C-alpha cells in the first residue's frame, strides 16, 4: 500500500531526466513522488530507456537483419562505439537502422514510400495536414449517437491488430454509468515490420488529434492521452507541435502526450495502462476490460493511431463511403511493406488486396520470394504460394495467422528460414514481460532450440517445440505468449525441409 500522498504516475517522468538508474536517482525520485525507493527501482528497472547509459542502439528486427544488421553492429563495434542490439525501432523501411544516444534515427536511406496525394483516400498520407477540424465541428453538431452510428455504418475495425468494431467499442464506453471517462491513443508501435502509425504522426498529426477529440466528445471524456513509444522522438515532437495549433479547436478536451520508456509489451492495451499509472508494464487479467475499468479504474476508450485517423473522413464523407473503399472488408488500410521488395514503405490500399497487388504498388519483388509475414512478428509466416490471399482480417485468420498491424515482410530464397525463425524468437524472448511462466520460460526454450539446431544441424533440438507452443498458448495472459511460437511453428508447417536434419548425427 502506497502512502496517501504518493504520486506513482510521476515516477517514470521524473526518472526520464536521470542520467542513470543509480541509488541517488532512485532516492531522489522517491523523495519527489512519495513512492518507496524499492518500488521506484522495481518499476524503473523494467524499462530499457530509463537511466540507460548513452549508446548506439542497432535494430535487430527481421527487416534490419535481412538488410545486414549484424554486419553493422560489428562495424560500429570495430570503431569503438558503445553498441547495443535492440528490438525493432520502427524503421523497417530504412533497414538497417539505428538510434543514436539521443534516440534520433540514423539510417542510410530515407523514409519509405507512400502513395501520391489522393483525396479519395481516407487518410491520404501525402495530403496536406490541415487544421480546420471541420469533422470535429460536425461531430459536435450531430451529437454522440450519430457519430457512433456513422462508425457502425462504416464497418471500421480497430487497426491496432485485434480488428474489434470501433463503433461498438465507442458505444460501450459511452453507456457506462461512471461519468469520469478517458480516451487513450495507443501509439506504442513496436511490432517488428510495422511503421504505419509513425507516418501518420509525422505527416498527418492533425488527422490523429481530430480523431482523438471526436472520440473524447463522443464518449464523454474531458481528458485524452497519446502514449507514444519512447524511441519515437521525432514523432513526439511532431504531435506536440500540432497540439499547439489544435488548441483553439479542442474546447474543454485536454490531450496529453505520454512518452513510453522502452517496452514492446506496453503495446498491449492493459500493459500500457499500467505504464501510464507508473507501474511495470505487465498485462492485466481480463475481464474487466478497459471499456469498463481502464485508466485509473475508469471506463477508457483505447484505439490505436490508424483507427482514430480514419474517423474524420468517415464523419465528413459518411460511413457508407468509407465502407465502399474496401475490397473484401470495409475501408482502406495502411499496409507496411519491407524486406525483399523494391520500394519499402506505407501504402494505403483497399482492405483485402493481395500480396502481389501490394508489392506491385511498391515496384515489385527483389529476388525470388518464398515466404512473407502478413502482420508483423506475431503473425508468423505464410508461403509465397498464398500470394493471392486477401490481406484482410478474416482471410488471413483462416490460415492460422493474423493480419494484425499489417506489417508485411517479404523473404526471398537467400534467407535461411530457420535463422529467420530465430530472429523472431530473440525478439519475443527479449520482450516477454516475464509475468507468466509459460511465456517467460517458453520464449527462452524456443530460442535455445533454434540455437542448437543452427549450431549443429540436428533436428532433435526441435522435438519438444510443439509441447512448448501448446503450453504458451494455453497458459499465457496476453497475446505475446499466444503468438510468440508462430514464427517457428508456421515455418515448420509450410517449409518442413528447412528444419530437417542438416548433418548426420
C-alpha positions in Angstrom: 0.0 0.0 0.0 1.4 3.4 -1.0 1.4 6.4 1.3 -1.7 8.5 0.7 0.2 11.4 -0.8 2.3 9.3 -3.1 2.1 10.0 -6.8 3.0 6.9 -8.7 2.2 8.4 -12.1 5.1 10.8 -11.8 7.8 8.1 -11.1 8.7 7.5 -14.7 8.6 11.1 -15.9 10.8 12.1 -13.0 13.3 9.4 -13.9 13.3 10.4 -17.6 15.8 13.1 -16.6 18.1 10.9 -14.6 21.5 10.1 -16.3 21.5 6.6 -14.8 19.4 4.4 -12.6 21.7 4.6 -9.6 20.8 4.8 -5.9 20.9 8.6 -5.9 18.4 8.8 -8.8 16.1 6.3 -7.2 16.2 8.1 -3.8 15.6 11.5 -5.5 12.6 10.1 -7.4 11.2 8.5 -4.2 11.5 11.8 -2.3 9.8 13.7 -5.1 6.9 11.3 -5.6 6.5 9.8 -2.2 6.7 6.3 -3.7 9.1 4.0 -1.7 12.5 3.6 -3.2 12.2 -0.1 -3.7 9.0 0.4 -5.6 10.7 3.1 -7.7 13.6 0.9 -8.6 11.3 -2.1 -9.3 9.3 -0.1 -11.7 12.1 1.7 -13.5 14.2 -1.3 -14.0 11.5 -2.9 -16.1 12.1 -0.3 -18.9 15.1 -0.2 -21.2 15.1 3.5 -21.7 15.1 4.6 -18.1 18.5 5.5 -16.7 20.4 3.8 -19.6 23.9 4.8 -20.5 24.4 6.7 -23.8 24.9 4.2 -26.6 24.0 3.4 -30.2 21.1 1.1 -30.5 21.0 -1.0 -33.6 17.8 -2.7 -34.6 17.9 -6.5 -34.8 14.3 -6.8 -36.1 13.6 -9.1 -39.0 13.8 -6.4 -41.7 17.0 -5.0 -40.4 18.5 -8.4 -40.1 17.7 -9.1 -43.7 19.5 -5.9 -44.6 22.7 -6.7 -42.6 22.1 -5.6 -39.0 24.8 -8.0 -37.7 27.4 -6.6 -40.0 26.5 -3.1 -39.0 26.9 -4.0 -35.3 30.3 -5.5 -36.0 31.4 -2.4 -38.0 30.3 0.0 -35.2 32.0 -2.0 -32.5 35.1 -2.1 -34.6 35.1 1.7 -34.5 35.0 1.6 -30.7 31.4 2.7 -30.3 29.2 1.6 -27.4 26.6 -0.5 -29.2 23.5 -2.5 -28.1 21.4 -4.7 -30.3 17.8 -3.9 -29.6 14.3 -4.9 -30.6 12.6 -3.3 -33.6 12.8 0.5 -33.6 10.0 1.1 -36.2 12.3 1.9 -39.1 11.9 -1.3 -41.2 11.7 0.7 -44.4 15.2 2.2 -43.7 16.9 -1.1 -42.8 19.4 -1.5 -41.3 18.7 1.4 -38.9 19.9 2.5 -35.5 19.3 5.2 -32.9 22.0 7.5 -31.6 22.4 8.3 -27.9 19.6 11.0 -28.2 17.2 8.5 -29.8 17.5 10.1 -33.2 17.3 7.8 -36.2 20.4 7.1 -38.2 19.9 5.3 -41.5 21.5 5.2 -44.9 18.2 5.6 -46.7 15.2 8.0 -46.4 11.9 7.0 -45.0 9.9 4.7 -47.3 7.4 5.5 -50.0 3.7 6.5 -49.6 1.1 6.8 -52.4 0.8 10.1 -54.2 -1.7 12.7 -52.8 -5.2 11.4 -53.5 -8.2 13.0 -51.9 -10.1 9.8 -52.4 -8.2 8.0 -49.7 -9.4 8.0 -46.1 -6.0 9.1 -44.6 -4.1 10.2 -47.6 -0.6 10.3 -46.1 0.8 12.5 -48.9 -2.1 15.1 -48.5 -2.0 18.4 -46.7 -2.5 18.1 -43.0 -5.0 20.9 -42.5 -6.1 22.2 -39.1 -9.7 23.2 -39.9 -11.2 20.5 -37.6 -14.3 20.5 -39.7 -15.1 16.9 -38.7 -14.9 17.8 -35.0 -17.3 20.6 -35.6 -19.7 18.3 -37.4 -19.4 15.7 -34.5 -20.5 18.4 -32.0 -23.4 19.4 -34.2 -24.6 15.9 -34.9 -24.2 14.5 -31.4 -22.6 11.4 -29.9 -25.2 8.9 -31.0 -24.9 10.0 -34.7 -21.2 9.7 -34.5 -21.3 6.2 -33.1 -23.9 5.2 -35.8 -21.6 6.6 -38.5 -18.8 4.4 -37.2 -21.0 1.4 -37.2 -22.2 2.1 -40.7 -18.6 2.4 -41.8 -17.6 -1.0 -40.6 -14.4 0.4 -39.2 -12.4 -2.3 -37.4 -9.7 -1.5 -34.9 -6.4 -1.1 -36.9 -4.2 -2.0 -34.0 -4.3 -5.7 -34.6 -7.4 -7.2 -33.0 -9.9 -5.8 -35.5 -12.7 -5.1 -33.0 -15.5 -2.9 -34.4 -14.8 0.7 -33.5 -18.4 1.8 -33.2 -19.2 -1.0 -30.8 -16.3 -0.1 -28.6 -17.2 3.6 -28.5 -20.7 2.7 -27.6 -19.6 0.5 -24.7 -17.7 3.3 -23.1 -20.4 5.9 -23.6 -23.1 3.7 -22.0 -21.1 3.2 -18.7 -22.8 4.6 -15.6 -19.5 6.1 -14.4 -19.2 9.6 -15.8 -15.5 10.0 -15.5 -14.1 8.5 -18.6 -10.9 8.7 -20.6 -9.6 8.3 -24.2 -6.2 6.8 -24.8 -4.5 6.6 -28.1 -2.1 3.7 -28.3 0.9 4.9 -30.3 3.4 2.4 -28.8 4.1 1.0 -32.3 6.8 -1.6 -31.7 5.7 -4.7 -33.7 8.5 -5.8 -36.0 7.6 -4.9 -39.6 5.2 -2.1 -38.5 5.7 1.6 -39.1 2.4 3.0 -40.3 1.4 4.9 -37.2 4.8 6.6 -37.3 3.9 8.0 -40.7 0.5 9.4 -39.5 2.2 11.1 -36.6 4.9 12.6 -38.8 2.7 13.5 -41.9 -0.9 13.9 -40.6 -0.8 14.6 -36.8 -3.9 16.9 -37.0 -5.8 14.0 -38.5 -4.9 12.0 -35.4 -5.7 14.8 -33.0 -9.0 15.5 -34.6 -9.9 11.8 -34.3 -9.0 11.8 -30.6 -11.0 15.0 -30.0 -14.1 13.4 -31.7 -13.7 10.3 -29.6 -13.5 12.3 -26.4 -16.6 14.3 -27.3 -18.5 11.2 -28.3 -17.8 9.1 -25.2 -18.0 12.0 -22.8 -14.3 12.3 -21.8 -12.6 15.5 -20.9 -9.1 14.1 -20.8 -7.3 12.2 -23.5 -3.8 10.8 -23.7 -1.4 9.7 -26.5 1.0 7.0 -25.4 3.9 7.3 -27.9 6.8 4.8 -27.7 10.0 6.4 -26.2 12.0 5.6 -29.3 9.8 7.8 -31.4 11.5 11.1 -30.6 10.6 12.9 -33.9 7.0 11.6 -33.7 6.6 13.1 -30.3 7.9 16.4 -31.4 5.5 16.4 -34.4 2.4 15.6 -32.3 3.3 18.2 -29.6 3.8 20.9 -32.3 0.4 20.0 -33.8 -1.2 20.2 -30.4 -0.2 23.8 -30.1 -2.0 24.6 -33.3 -5.0 22.5 -32.4 -5.6 24.1 -29.0 -8.3 26.6 -30.2 -10.4 23.8 -31.6 -10.3 21.4 -28.7 -12.5 23.2 -26.4 -12.7 21.6 -22.9 -10.9 18.4 -24.1 -7.2 18.2 -22.9 -4.8 15.9 -24.8 -1.6 15.0 -23.2 1.4 13.2 -24.8 2.9 10.5 -22.6 6.3 9.0 -23.6 6.9 5.3 -23.3 10.1 4.1 -21.8 11.1 1.1 -23.9 8.9 -2.0 -23.6 7.2 -3.7 -26.5 4.7 -5.3 -24.2 3.2 -1.8 -23.5 1.6 -2.0 -26.9 -0.8 -4.4 -25.2 -3.6 -2.1 -24.0 -3.7 -3.1 -20.3 0.1 -3.1 -20.0 0.0 0.4 -21.5 -2.4 1.5 -18.8 -0.2 0.0 -16.1 2.7 2.0 -17.5 0.7 5.2 -17.6 -0.1 4.6 -13.9 3.6 4.4 -13.1 3.9 0.7 -12.8 5.7 -2.1 -14.6 4.1 -2.7 -18.0 2.6 -6.0 -17.3 -0.8 -7.0 -18.9 -3.8 -7.2 -16.6 -6.1 -10.2 -16.4 -9.4 -9.6 -18.3 -12.3 -9.1 -17.6 -12.8 -6.3 -16.6 -12.0 -4.8 -19.9 -10.7 -1.2 -20.2 -14.1 -0.1 -21.6 -15.4 -0.8 -18.0 -12.3 -0.3 -15.8 -9.3 1.1 -17.6 -7.1 4.1 -16.8 -7.3 4.9 -13.1 -10.0 2.3 -12.8 -12.4 4.4 -15.0 -14.1 3.5 -18.3 -11.5 4.0 -21.0 -11.7 4.1 -24.8 -8.4 2.7 -26.3 -7.8 2.9 -30.0 -4.6 3.0 -32.0 -3.3 5.8 -34.2 -4.7 4.5 -37.5 -8.1 3.8 -36.2 -8.5 7.3 -34.9 -7.1 8.8 -38.1 -9.9 7.2 -40.1 -12.6 8.9 -38.1 -12.6 12.5 -39.6 -13.1 11.2 -43.1 -15.9 8.9 -42.0 -17.8 11.9 -40.5 -17.2 14.2 -43.4 -18.0 11.7 -46.1 -20.2 9.1 -44.5 -19.9 5.6 -43.2 -21.1 4.1 -46.5 -18.4 5.9 -48.4 -15.7 4.5 -46.1 -17.1 1.0 -46.2 -17.1 1.1 -50.0 -13.4 1.8 -50.1 -12.6 -1.7 -49.1 -12.1 -4.7 -51.4 -13.2 -7.6 -49.1 -13.7 -5.8 -45.8 -14.6 -2.1 -45.1 -12.3 0.8 -45.7 -8.7 1.4 -46.8 -5.8 0.0 -44.8 -2.3 1.2 -44.2 0.0 -1.7 -45.2 3.6 -1.6 -44.1 5.9 -3.3 -46.6 9.6 -4.1 -46.1 12.1 -6.9 -46.7 12.8 -8.1 -50.2 10.8 -5.5 -52.2 11.9 -2.7 -54.4 10.4 0.3 -52.5 9.6 -0.4 -48.8 7.0 2.0 -47.4 3.5 2.5 -46.2 0.7 2.0 -48.8 -2.9 3.0 -48.2 -4.9 0.4 -50.3 -8.3 -1.2 -50.2 -8.6 -3.6 -47.3 -8.3 -7.1 -48.8 -5.6 -6.5 -51.5 -3.3 -9.4 -52.2 0.4 -9.6 -51.6 1.0 -9.3 -55.3 -1.1 -6.2 -55.5 0.6 -4.6 -52.5 4.1 -5.4 -53.8 3.2 -4.1 -57.3 2.5 -0.8 -55.7 6.0 -1.0 -54.3 7.7 -1.7 -57.6 8.0 -5.4 -57.3 9.9 -8.1 -55.5 13.6 -8.4 -55.1 14.8 -11.8 -56.0 12.6 -14.9 -55.8 10.1 -14.6 -52.9 9.5 -17.7 -50.8 7.6 -16.5 -47.7 6.0 -13.5 -46.1 4.9 -12.3 -42.7 1.4 -10.8 -43.2 1.0 -8.9 -39.9 4.3 -8.4 -38.1 6.2 -10.9 -36.0 3.1 -12.1 -34.1 1.5 -13.3 -37.3 4.2 -15.9 -38.2 4.8 -16.6 -41.8 2.9 -17.8 -44.9 4.4 -19.4 -48.0 4.5 -17.3 -51.2 2.0 -19.7 -52.7 -0.6 -17.7 -50.7 0.4 -14.5 -52.5 -3.2 -14.3 -53.8 -4.8 -14.4 -50.4 -6.8 -11.3 -49.5 -4.9 -9.4 -46.8 -7.9 -8.8 -44.5 -8.7 -9.9 -41.0 -10.9 -12.9 -41.8 -9.0 -14.4 -44.7 -5.6 -14.3 -43.0 -7.2 -15.6 -39.8 -8.5 -18.7 -41.6 -4.9 -19.5 -42.5 -3.9 -19.7 -38.8 -2.3 -16.3 -39.0 -3.3 -12.7 -38.3 -3.4 -9.5 -40.3 -2.6 -7.8 -37.1 -0.9 -4.4 -37.7 -0.4 -5.3 -41.4 3.4 -5.3 -41.1 4.2 -7.2 -44.2 7.7 -8.5 -44.6 8.8 -10.4 -47.7 11.6 -13.0 -47.6 13.3 -14.3 -50.7 15.3 -17.5 -51.4 18.5 -16.1 -50.0 17.2 -16.4 -46.4 17.8 -19.4 -44.1 14.2 -19.7 -42.8 15.4 -21.4 -39.6 17.6 -18.3 -39.0 14.5 -16.1 -39.7 12.6 -18.0 -37.1 15.5 -17.4 -34.6 15.5 -13.7 -35.2 11.8 -13.6 -34.3 12.4 -15.8 -31.3 15.1 -13.5 -30.0 12.6 -10.6 -30.2 9.9 -12.4 -28.2 12.4 -13.6 -25.6 13.7 -10.1 -25.1 10.3 -8.6 -24.9 8.4 -11.0 -22.7 7.5 -9.1 -19.6 8.1 -12.3 -17.5 4.8 -12.2 -15.7 3.6 -15.7 -16.6 5.8 -18.7 -16.6 4.7 -20.3 -19.9 5.7 -17.2 -21.8 8.8 -16.3 -19.8 10.2 -19.9 -20.0 8.7 -20.8 -23.4 10.3 -17.9 -25.3 13.7 -18.9 -23.9 13.2 -22.5 -24.8 12.2 -21.8 -28.3 15.2 -19.6 -28.9 17.6 -22.2 -27.4 16.1 -24.9 -29.5 16.8 -22.9 -32.6 20.3 -22.0 -31.4 21.1 -25.7 -31.0 19.6 -26.6 -34.4 21.5 -23.9 -36.2 24.7 -24.8 -34.4 24.9 -28.5 -35.3 22.0 -29.1 -37.8 20.4 -31.8 -35.6 16.6 -31.8 -35.8 16.4 -33.4 -32.4 16.8 -29.9 -30.9 13.2 -29.1 -32.1 11.5 -32.3 -30.9 9.8 -30.5 -27.9 8.8 -27.2 -29.5 5.2 -28.4 -30.2 4.7 -29.0 -26.4 6.3 -25.7 -25.6 4.0 -23.9 -28.0 0.9 -25.6 -26.5 1.9 -24.5 -23.0 2.4 -21.0 -24.1 -0.9 -20.8 -26.0 -2.9 -22.3 -23.1 -1.2 -20.6 -20.1 -0.2 -17.1 -21.1 -2.0 -14.0 -20.1 -1.7 -11.9 -23.2 -1.1 -12.0 -27.0 2.7 -12.2 -26.8 2.6 -15.6 -25.2 -0.2 -16.7 -27.5 1.7 -15.9 -30.7 5.5 -16.0 -29.9 5.7 -19.6 -31.2 4.0 -18.8 -34.5 7.1 -17.7 -36.5 8.8 -21.1 -35.8 5.7 -23.2 -36.0 4.4 -21.7 -39.2 7.7 -22.1 -40.9 7.9 -25.7 -39.8 4.4 -26.3 -41.2 5.0 -24.7 -44.6 8.7 -25.4 -45.0 9.5 -28.7 -43.2 12.6 -29.2 -45.4 14.1 -26.1 -43.8 14.0 -27.8 -40.4 15.2 -31.3 -41.3 18.5 -32.7 -40.2 21.3 -30.8 -41.9 24.1 -33.1 -40.7 24.4 -36.7 -39.8 24.2 -37.4 -36.1 
